[in-house]
Amino acid sequence: MSFNIALSGLAAAQKDLDVTANNIANVNTTGFKESRAEFADVYATSIFASGRTKVGDGVTTSVVAQQFSQGALQFTNNSLDMAITGEGFFATTQDRVSRDMTYTRAGNFKLNKDNFIVDNRGNFLQGYPVDSRTGQNQSVSLSTTQPISIPTTAGAPRATSNVYVSMNLNSSAEAIPAATVFDPTDPTTYTTTDERSQTSITVYDSLGQPHILNIYFRKVDTGEWETYVVWNDNEAAPPAPGSYFQGDNLEFDPSGELIIPAPPALPPRLVLPAAALNDPANGYLNNGAQFDVDMVVNFRDLSGTSFPTQYASPFNVTNLSQNGTTVGTLTGVDIDAFGRVLASYSNGDEAYLAQVALVQFANVQGLKQVGNTSWQQTITSGEPIAGQANTGTFGAVNSSALEQSNVNLTTELVDLIAAQRNFQANSRALEVNSTLQQTILQIR
């Protein structure tokens, strides 16, 4: 019996050495979690045996438990490197349509040849679908996750449908007689001073070709201004007046604030009808492009909080923007603490692509190791609980950072010495047992 007890001690010491060696070997493995060998004594007896004189039957390995404590962060220059500070795992799949997921803390991701975010073994990082403008996720269920891709272009060009402009118009400007016909080639038809109330903006057609809109403001009465738009510096045919568009008049109260009609009337604006822009006879477009909807020049900012004013100060544009884009190439990728992936393009366009999915488990030590610093769920781990980063009990996502191994090398070396001493002691016990039995066999 003592042979078996000593042998179980040797096996336990060997298991402890193996676990410690594996921890030391993975001290530089990204996202690695150290393990700890846990042992239990073996005790067996019958109902008729004396418990007071019973000796134990040795030791057995109870479990090799992984320790999911936080590892230190190592910062990098790659925005696709991600580290989780707090609870949670990244979810990955072997292919784009698989639902068989593995879970990892190793965030050393990169792009594959198809511009999908993958790990070192080509597994696809999963993300929740989001609104491309606001980044608001549409679901936090694992059943709705998709592999995250990073388009290298901003997609098809987007024709301008809305222009936003707000400005201050000089109340001291002289009025132009209303009977004077506006002619963009004749400054005397829209200004009587050296100061021109005019600005311009670049807009885009459906093929992404830029065009210039010149926007003119002409004072015709105290507190009243006419609005005009000229396409591409009046190069379109036929000549004036057919080559310009006139909008609503801007009227101001004595305090210089814009008078906005009560609903359902619309605020002042200028409309460039799509039919007029698309008509080949007008010459506005000569590249085969088309506008699907009218282009509207809105005399306000995008948020609707800033409107034109008429103060006794020079003409000054306070807001000028439009919603069209040309084709753009990818210039950068940013990932915030909530895991939202934002792509920036050379045409100034920005789009949220996805939100990195995070997963938790009721019992993380019940997960099954599958290699590559990854785990799979088991019965003892419980079902995966999906959520979004930086909310509730889920940790935050740190872009341009990697979570290092949580192995403490000093502690492991001390454990290695202890395991070695344990092995030597059990070997000595086995040797003593052998000597005693040899002595008994030599009795005459």
N, C-alpha and C positions, 0 to 999 in steps of 0.2 A: 504493500500500500504506500509506503514512504517513497518508493520509486515513482509511483504515479503522481504523488503530490509534488515531488521535486520536478518531474517532467512537466506538469501543468504550470509550475512556476517559470520554467524555461520558455515554454510556449508564450506565456503572458509577457515575459521580458522581451522576447523576440518581437512580439506584436507591438510593444511600446517602442522598441528601436525602429521598427518599420514606419510607424506613424511619425515619429520624430524626424527620421530621414526624409520622408516625403514632404514634411513641412519645410525642412531646410532646403530641399531641392527646388521648392516653389517660392522661395523668398522673394524673387523678382517677377513672379507671374501676376500679370494685371488681373485684379478682381478675385484672386485666390483667397479662400477662407481656410484657416488652419484647422486641423483635426486634433481631437484628444481621445486617447484610448482610455476607456472606463472599464474597470474590472469589478467582479463580484466573487465572493467566496463560494465554494461548493460544499454543501452539507447535506448528507443523506443518512437516514436512520430508519429503523423499523419501529413499530409501536411497542415492541418488547425490549428494545435496547435501552440502556441507561444513558439518558441525555447528559448526565453529569460527567461521564467518563468518555463520551464520544469525541473523537478528534475530527477536525474538518477534512475534507477530501481534496483540498487544493484550491485553485483559482481558475476562473474562466473569463474570457473577454466578453463583457456585457454588451458594449456597443462602441463603435468608433464614431464619436459625435463631432460634427463640424461646428465651429464657433463663428457665427455670423456677425461679429463685431465690426465696426467701421474701420476701414483702412485709411491710411493717409492719402492726401491728394497730391498728384504730380501734374503740374501745369505744362501744357504743350502749346504749339502754334497751329494746331489743326482743329478747326471749329467742329468737326465731326467726332472728335474725341469727347466722350461724355462720362461723367462720374455722378453717381447718386450719393448725396449726403443725407442719410436717414434711411428709412425703410423702403423696400421695393426692389424689384428686379426688372430688367429689360426683357421683353418677349421677342423671340425669334422663331422663324420657321425655315425648313429646309428648301422650300420652293415657294413660288408666288401664290399658289392656290392651296397649299397645305394648311390644315388647321391643327396639326400635331406640333405643339409648341414646346420649345425649351426656354429656360429662363437663366439669365446670367447677370452678373454685376460687372463684367468686363466690358467697358464701353469704347474699346479701340475699334471704331467703325470706319468704313471707307466706302467709296463708290465703286461698283462693278462696271463692266463694259456697257450695261444698259442704264446706268445712272441711278441704280437702286442702292440704298444704304445697306451694307452687309458687314458681317464680322469676318474674322480671319479665315473661317471655313466656308464662307459664301452664304451663310444663313441670313435671311432677310429680316431686318428690324421692322417691327410692327408699330403702326401709329393709328390714331383715331382720325377720321375725316373732320375737317374744319372748314369754316367759312374763309374764303381766300382773302377777304378784305379785313375782317375783324379778328380772325383767329379763334373765334368761338367754336368749341367742339360740338359736334352734332350727336355724339354718343360716347359713353365710356364703357361700353360692353366689348368683351374680347371677340364676340361673334361679328363685330363690325370693323375690326381692325384690318388694315391693309398694309402691304409692304410700302415703305416710304421711298419715293423717287424724287430726284432733284432735276427738273428740266433745265437744260443748258441754255435754252432760249425762252423768251417771255411769251412764246406762242404766236398766234396770228396777230397782226396789227389790229388795233381797236380804233375805229373811226370816232372822231370827236362828235359828241352829241350835245355837250353843254360847255359853255364858257362862263366863267364867273369873274366879274370885274366890279370893283367899288373904288371910288375916288372922291377927291374934293374938287368942286368946280368953283372958280373964282367969282364971287358975287360982284366984284368990281368990274368984270368984263362988260364991254358994250354989247348991246343987242344988235343982231342982224335983222333987217326988215324981213318979215315973214314971206313976202312976195319974192325974195331973192331965191333963185333956184340953186340948190346945193350942187357944186361941181368940185370933186376932190382934186382936180388939177388946178383950180383957181382958189388960192387961200383967201381971197377977199370975200368969197361966198360963205365962209364959215368962221372967219375971225376978223376983228377990226383993230386988234392990238398985236404986238409982237409975240404975245403968248398964245400958243396953239393948245387947245384942249383936245389932245389926240394921244392915243396909245396904240400899241400893236401886240399881237400874240401869234404864236405858231400853232396851227391846228393840223390834224392828220385825216387823210381820207382812208377808205377801207383797205387800201394796199400799203398804208404806212407812209405815203409820200407827204412831206410837209407843205403847208400853204400858209401864207401870211394874211391875217385879218387885221386891217387898220380900222380902228374904232374912233369915230369923230363925235364931238359934242358941240352943238351950236346953240348959243343963247339967242332966243327970239323974244323974250319978254322978261320982266322982273320975276325971278324965281322960276322960270320955265326954260328948259333946254330940249332941243331936238337931238335925236341919236341916229347915227348912220354907221354902216359897216361897208368897207370896200375890200373886195377879194383880190389878193395878190397884186397890190399896188395898181389897181384899175387896169390890169392887162387883159381882162376878159372882154370878149365882144358880145353884144354891140357896146358902143361907148355910152357914157352917161346920157340919160339917167338910168338906163337898164343895167349898168354894171355895179350899182350899189344897192344896198338894202336899207330901208328906213324902219326904225322901231318906234316904240312908245315914247312919248315925251316924258321927261323927268320934271316933276313939279315939287317945289320946296316951300315950306312954311316960313314965316318971318324969323324963326330961330335957326334956319338953315338945314332943318331935317327934311328928309324925303317924305312926301305925302304918299302913303301906301293905301290904295283903295281897300275897303272892307270886303271880306269874302262874300260871295264866291268869285268876285273879280280878282284877276291875277295881278301880282306886282308888275311894275314896268319891266319890259324885256324887249328883245329884238329877235325876230325869227328869220332864219335863212332856210326857206323851204327846200326839202330834199328834191322835189320835182324840178325846181329851178337850177339847183346845183348839178343835177344829173343830166339835164337837157344838153345834148351835144351842141345845139345851136348857140348856146350862151358861152361856151368855151371855158367854163369854170374848171372842168376836168378833161384832161386829154390823154389819160393813161389807162382807161378802162375801169377805173374805180367807180364805186357807187356809194351813196349815202342811203341807208335804210330808213332813217328817221330825220326829221328836221333838226337843224343845228340851232340851238337857242343860246343867245347871249343874255345871261342873267345879271341884272344890275344889283348884285349882292355878292357875299362870299359863299363858299360851299355850305357852311353851317347855318347861314341865314341870320347871322348876328351883326354883320357889318354892311351898311348901306351907303350909297353916295350921299355926300353932304354939299352944302353951298355956303362956305364961309368966306370971309374977306381975306383970303390967303391964296397963293399961287396954286395952279392946277397940280394935283399930286395923286398918283395912283396908290391906293392902300392895299389892294388885293387884285391879283390877276392869275387865273389858273384855268385849266381845261382838262377834260377827262380822256382824251385820245392818246394813243401811243403808237410808235413805230416798232419794228422788230428790235428786240434787245437781246444781248448775250448776258449770261450769268456773270456777275461780278463779285458776289459774296453770299454766304449762308450764315445766318445767326440763329442760335437756339437759346431761348430764355429759360428761366428757372422753372417755368411751367411745362417745359418740353416742347413749346411751339416752334416750329421750323419756319423761318422767314427767309425767302430768297430775294435778293436784290439784283436788278438788271441794269444794263448800260443805258436804257432809255428812260431811267428814272422810275420804272415800275417796281413795285414790291408786292409780293404775294405770300400769304401763309399757305404752306403746303400740307402740313399735318401736325399732329401733336403726339409726341413719343408716348407710347402706352407703358404704364407701370403696373406691376402685379405684386400682390402680397399673398402670404399664406398664413393660416392659423398656427401651423407648426412647421417652421422652416427646417428644423432638424429632421423632419420626416421626408424631405426631398431626396430623390435618388440622383446620385452623381452619374453623369453620362460622358464626362471628359470635356475638354476644351473650356474648362471653367464654367460648365453649364450643368443645370439640374432639370429634372422632370418631376411632375407631381406624382404622388402616390396616395394610397388610402390614408396613411398616417399623416401626410402633410395637409390634407384637406383640399378643397377646391380652390383654384386661383381666384383672387378677389381683385378685379381691375379697378383702376382709378386714375386720376390725373395728378401729375407731380406738383409738389409744393402746396397741396391742399390736404386737410385732415391729417391722417397719420402717415401719408406718403411723403417721402423725401423730395428734396429739390434736385433738379438736373443742373449740373455744372458743365457748361460747354468749354472746350479747350482744356480739359482736365481728365485725368485717369485715376481710378481708385487703385492704389497699390495693395499688395498682399498685406494681410493683417498679422503676418508671422513676426513675432519678436525673436530675433536671432539669438539674443543673449539668453532668453528663457529656454529656447530650444537646446542650446548647448549645455545648459545646466541639466535639463531633462535627459539629454543624451548620456551625460556622466552617470546620472541616477539609474537609468535603464541598464547601463553597462555594469554597474555595481550589483544590481539586482540579478542580472544574468549570471555574474560570477558567483554570487552567493548560492543561487539554486544549483549551479554546476558543482559547487563544493558540497552541498547537501547530497547530491546524487553520488558523488565520489565517496563520501562517508558511508552511505548506505551500501555501496558496493564493497567497501573494505570490511564492514561488519559481516556481511553475508559470506565473504571469502573466509573470514576468521572462523565462522561457525562451521563451514564446510571442511575446515582443516582439523577440527576436533577429532581425536582418535578415541 
